[in-house]
């Protein structure tokens, strides 16, 4: 979808975090918008795509299908989800319905039905093979997501941490990202800051926000109450020893007669490390519900 202009280290950090723009909720056992999303159509200067959702009778997401309509990305891709007790197994398939290498992700749920851990694989360029990583999730007493820690499974070393800060209205104010610089010396490297449309209900889930684990399952704690209006990403420049604005996303939401988000437009501004404008991208999203 969106083309990101980020430094190499930030790109690796975001890849490890498995972030993805606008992955709407797909039917966890709680905090699920009613009605559930049925589809999302996405358009920007680079891509035209649709995402389709299928659920079981309990509202659990069973299948997420991405249909890319642009010539270079034409085809269909799938995520399938198998629910069994306190675990959910997710797998990804290509347009020929062949499972992609190392695509299996296992979610283990806590007693509240939220994700306690997430085990996945990512390619290690140094080892030239796929290796396992594990996310551990922590929640506050109010069941809002508080912290995600990522571990490199082969030696159980900590790689990064996300910390989530909320205001008194349970709105997510910011996410701070820390990289392990060695010996568990955590150094803050990225910060996301959010603004919302007060009084306008969020009906498309939390994972539209960067910095959150890609969670079409809608299992990472209680949902955000209001629609996202603005998101800013700040990156620490270790050379100049200062924070710089990397990306600014501004959303304009439209609502249907039921108060559900029917569509929204996005304008993304990207900046170089010196603060000068690098590029801009506009996009539109159209939502339908079950």
C-alpha positions in Angstrom: 0.0 0.0 0.0 1.8 3.1 1.2 5.4 3.7 0.1 7.5 4.5 3.2 10.6 6.7 3.2 12.4 5.6 6.3 16.1 5.0 7.3 17.3 1.4 7.0 17.3 0.8 10.8 13.8 2.2 11.1 12.7 0.0 8.3 14.1 -3.0 10.0 12.6 -2.0 13.3 9.1 -1.7 11.7 9.6 -5.0 9.9 10.4 -6.8 13.1 7.3 -5.2 14.7 5.2 -6.5 11.8 3.4 -3.2 11.4 0.9 -2.7 8.7 -1.4 0.2 7.8 -5.1 -0.1 8.0 -5.6 -3.8 8.9 -9.2 -3.6 10.2 -10.5 -5.9 13.0 -11.7 -9.3 12.2 -13.7 -10.8 15.0 -12.1 -11.5 18.3 -14.5 -12.6 21.1 -14.8 -9.1 22.6 -14.5 -5.4 21.7 -15.5 -6.1 18.2 -17.3 -3.3 16.3 -20.8 -4.2 15.4 -21.4 -5.0 12.6 -18.1 -6.6 11.6 -16.3 -5.3 8.6 -17.0 -7.1 5.4 -14.5 -5.4 3.0 -12.2 -2.5 2.5 -11.3 -0.9 -0.8 -8.0 1.0 -0.9 -6.7 3.3 -3.6 -3.6 5.4 -3.9 -1.2 6.5 -6.7 0.5 3.1 -6.6 -2.1 0.5 -5.7 -5.7 -0.4 -6.0 -6.7 -3.3 -3.7 -9.5 -4.8 -1.8 -9.5 -6.8 1.5 -12.4 -9.3 2.2 -13.2 -10.9 5.5 -14.9 -14.2 6.4 -16.1 -15.2 9.9 -17.5 -18.1 11.7 -20.8 -18.0 13.6 -19.0 -16.7 16.7 -17.5 -13.7 14.9 -14.0 -15.2 14.8 -12.0 -14.3 11.7 -11.5 -17.4 9.5 -10.1 -15.9 6.3 -8.7 -12.5 5.1 -8.3 -12.2 1.4 -6.3 -9.4 -0.3 -7.1 -8.7 -3.9 -4.5 -6.5 -5.7 -5.9 -4.9 -8.9 -2.9 -3.0 -10.2 -1.0 -4.7 -13.1 2.3 -5.2 -11.1 0.5 -6.6 -8.0 -2.4 -8.4 -9.7 -3.6 -11.4 -7.8 -5.1 -12.7 -4.6 -3.4 -13.5 -1.3 -5.0 -15.1 1.8 -4.6 -15.3 5.5 -6.4 -18.2 7.2 -7.0 -18.5 10.9 -7.6 -21.7 13.0 -9.1 -21.2 16.5 -8.5 -23.9 19.1 -9.0 -23.2 22.8 -6.6 -20.5 23.9 -4.6 -20.5 20.6 -5.1 -19.1 17.1 -2.9 -20.3 14.2 -2.5 -17.9 11.3 -1.1 -18.9 7.9 -0.5 -17.0 4.7 -1.2 -18.3 1.1 -0.3 -16.9 -2.3 -2.7 -16.5 -5.3 -2.1 -20.2 -6.2 -3.3 -21.2 -2.7 0.2 -22.3 -1.8 1.3 -21.6 1.8 4.1 -19.1 1.9 7.4 -20.0 3.6 7.6 -19.5 7.3 4.2 -17.8 7.3 2.7 -19.5 10.4 2.0 -17.2 13.4 0.8 -18.6 16.7 -1.2 -16.4 19.1 -1.7 -17.6 22.7 -4.5 -15.9 24.6 -4.7 -15.0 28.2 -7.7 -15.6 30.6 -9.3 -12.4 29.3 -9.1 -13.6 25.7 -6.4 -11.1 24.7 -3.1 -12.0 23.1 -0.5 -13.0 25.7 2.2 -14.1 23.2 2.7 -14.2 19.5 5.3 -16.4 17.8 6.3 -15.8 14.2 9.3 -16.1 11.8 11.3 -13.5 10.0 14.2 -13.8 7.6 17.7 -13.2 9.1 20.0 -11.7 6.5 23.1 -12.6 8.5 22.1 -16.2 8.9 20.4 -16.4 5.5 17.4 -18.3 6.9 14.2 -17.8 8.8 14.3 -17.6 12.6 11.7 -17.4 15.3 10.7 -14.3 17.2 8.3 -14.0 20.1 6.2 -11.0 21.2 5.0 -10.9 24.9 2.0 -8.6 25.6 1.3 -6.8 28.9 -1.9 -5.1 29.8 -3.1 -2.7 32.5 -5.8 -3.5 35.0 -8.3 -1.9 32.6 -7.2 -4.4 29.8 -5.7 -1.7 27.6 -2.4 -2.7 25.9 0.5 -1.4 27.9 3.7 -3.0 26.5 5.0 -5.4 23.8 8.4 -7.0 24.1 10.0 -8.8 21.2 12.5 -11.6 21.7 14.9 -13.4 19.3 14.0 -17.0 20.2 17.3 -18.8 19.4 19.1 -17.1 22.3 16.0 -15.5 24.0 17.6 -12.0 23.6 15.4 -8.9 23.8 15.3 -7.0 20.5 12.8 -4.2 21.0 10.1 -2.9 23.2 6.9 -0.9 22.5 5.3 1.1 25.4 1.8 2.5 25.1 0.7 5.7 26.9 -3.0 6.7 27.4 -4.9 9.8 28.6 -7.7 9.8 31.1 -10.3 9.1 28.3 -8.4 5.8 27.4 -7.2 7.4 24.2 -3.8 6.2 23.1 -1.7 9.3 23.2 1.6 7.8 22.0 3.7 4.7 21.4 7.4 4.7 22.3 9.7 2.3 20.6 13.0 1.1 22.1 15.8 -0.9 20.5 18.2 -3.1 22.5 21.6 -1.5 22.0 23.3 -4.4 23.8 23.2 -5.9 27.4 19.5 -4.9 27.5 20.4 -1.2 27.2 17.1 0.1 25.7 17.4 3.2 23.7 14.3 5.2 22.6 14.3 5.3 18.8 10.8 6.1 17.5 7.7 7.7 18.9 4.2 7.8 17.4 1.8 10.5 18.5 -2.0 10.3 17.9 -5.0 12.7 17.7 -8.7 11.7 17.4 -12.1 13.0 16.3 -13.8 13.5 19.7 -17.3 12.0 19.7 -16.8 10.1 16.5 -16.8 6.3 17.1 -13.9 4.2 15.9 -15.4 1.2 14.0 -12.4 0.0 12.0 -10.1 -1.2 14.8 -6.8 -0.2 16.3 -4.3 -1.7 13.9 -4.8 1.2 11.5 -2.2 2.9 13.8 1.4 2.3 13.1 3.5 0.8 16.0 0.7 -1.7 16.8 1.2 -5.3 16.0 -0.6 -6.2 12.8 -3.8 -7.6 14.4 -6.7 -8.3 12.1 -7.8 -10.6 14.9 -8.6 -7.6 17.1 -7.0 -9.3 20.2 -4.5 -6.8 21.5 -6.5 -5.3 24.4 -9.5 -3.0 24.5 -10.3 -1.0 21.4 -9.8 2.7 21.0 -13.1 4.6 21.4 -12.6 7.4 18.8 -11.7 7.6 15.2 -8.1 8.4 14.3 -7.5 12.0 12.9 -3.7 12.4 12.9 -0.7 10.3 13.4 2.9 11.5 13.6 6.1 9.5 13.6 9.3 11.0 15.1 12.6 9.3 14.7 15.7 9.9 16.8 18.7 11.0 14.7 21.7 9.5 16.6 24.2 11.4 14.5 22.7 14.8 15.1 21.4 13.7 18.5 17.9 15.1 18.1 14.3 14.0 17.2 13.0 14.7 13.7 9.6 14.3 12.2 9.6 11.4 9.8 6.0 11.0 8.7 2.7 12.8 9.3 -0.6 11.1 8.4 -3.9 13.2 8.4 -7.2 11.4 8.1 -10.6 12.8 7.1 -13.4 10.4 8.1 -16.9 10.1 6.6 -19.7 8.4 8.4 -22.9 6.7 7.4 -26.4 7.1 8.9 -25.6 4.6 11.6 -22.5 6.5 12.7 -20.1 3.9 11.2 -17.0 4.9 9.3 -18.0 4.6 5.7 -14.8 5.9 4.1 -11.8 8.1 4.9 -9.1 9.9 3.0 -5.5 10.0 4.0 -2.7 12.5 3.2 0.8 11.3 4.2 3.7 13.7 4.3 7.3 12.3 4.5 10.4 14.2 5.6 14.1 13.8 5.3 16.3 13.8 8.4 17.0 17.5 7.9 13.3 18.3 8.2 12.7 19.0 4.5 9.8 17.5 2.7 10.6 14.2 0.8 7.3 13.2 -0.7 3.5 13.1 -0.2 1.0 10.4 -0.8 -2.8 10.5 -0.8 -5.1 7.5 -0.5 -8.8 6.6 0.1 -10.4 3.8 2.0 -14.0 2.6 1.6 -15.6 0.3 4.2 -18.5 -2.1 4.1 -19.9 -4.1 7.0 -21.6 -7.4 7.5 
